[in-house]
Amino acid sequence: MPSNSWFQFDLEGSKELDRMLRSMPASVEKTQLKAGLRKNARPILKDMKKGAGEFSQELAGSIKIRTMTGVRVPAALSIGPDMDHWWGYLVEYGTGIYGPKRTEILPKKASVMSAPGLEHPIRSSKGFAAHPFARPAWEKNKFKVRENFINDMITTMEKFAARLLKQSYSGKLSKAAKKALGL
C-alpha cells in the first residue's frame, strides 16, 4: 500500500500463498487479490460504521470499501467516508485544543479573538475530543482479517488453478484464460 495510508498489512510469512500468486499471471493475481481483500475487509467496515454511528449516522452511512487505483501494489483498498464527508477525520482525531488521549490543553475557557483587519471577532472554543472509529475497527479485526484473507486466497487460487487445468484438458479453455496464461 502507499506510504501515506493509515493502516496496512503485509502477507510475508505466507509462503504458500506467495508461491501461488507468483505462478499466476499478473492480471489474474490482481483480480483475485482485489476480490479477496474486499470480501475479508467487511468486518473492519462493519465496526467502522458502528463506531462512526455513535457520533453521526450520516457519517456511518458514507463509509464504504473502495478499490484504490494508481498504486504500486497489485491490489489496495480504502475503507472510509466519501469525499462529501471529509470531516470524518476531524471526528477520528478531534479538533481544537485537545491533546493525546483526550486530555485538554490550556486555556480551559473559550475566548474571543480579534486582530487588525478582522471585521468580526472570532470566537475560539475548546473544540471537541477525538471519537475514534477507524483505528479501533482496524485494531480489533486486523489479525482475523489477515488470517481469513490468506486462507480464502489459498482456497480461491487452488480452485482457480483446478478450473483452468480441467478446461485445458477438455480443450475448453476460454480466450480470456488463454490470454491470461499467455497461450
Secondary structure, 3 states (H helix, E strand, C coil): CCCCCCCCCCCCCCHHHHHHHHHCCHHHHHHHHHHHHHHHCHHHHHHHHHHHHCCCHHHHHHCEEEECCCCCCCCCEEEECCHHHCCHHHHHHCCCCECHHHCECCCCCCEEECCCCCCCCEEECCCCCCCCCHHHHHHHHHHHHHHHHHHHHHHHHHHHHHHHHHHHHHCCCCHHHHHHHCC
